[in-house]
C-alpha cells in the first residue's frame, strides 16, 4: 500500500476518490445496468462477490438495501439512499455506514462511440478516504470489469 497522501489544492487531505472508464455501450444500456435490479445484482461488487437484494427503489429518497457476499463466505450488509436519479445522466446516493459513509455520484456521458462512466465518491472523512483509497480503487476497477462483461451479455 502506498504511503502517498492525496491532497487538495489547498493542501488539505482529499476526501474524494474518483474512478472512470469508457464502455462500448450506449448510455441507455449503461444506465439500465444500474437501475434494473436483476441486471445490477449480477455484476455489482468486486471480483467473486455476489448480492442478495432486499430493497431497491432508484428514485430520490428511495433505499437500496442488500447484502454483498464475499468469495470467502463473509457477508457485508449495505444500505444506500438515492438522492438524485436523472435518467441516462446521473445517479447520486448516500452510502450509510458508521465506519465509512460517503456520497457517490455516477455520471454517464457520451464518449468515443460509447459511454464514459465516472464515479465520484466523497467520503465523510478525508482520513477514511485515505485509509481505503487503494482498496476502493482496485475494487472499482473490478466492478467496472464485471459491468463490462454484463454489458456485452446484454447486446
Beta strands, then each sheet from edge to edge (+ up, - down):
strand 1: 16-23
strand 2: 50-56
strand 3: 63-69
strand 4: 75-86
strand 5: 90-95
strand 6: 102-111
strand 7: 114-123
sheet 1: 1+ 7- 6+ 5- 4+ 3- 2+
end
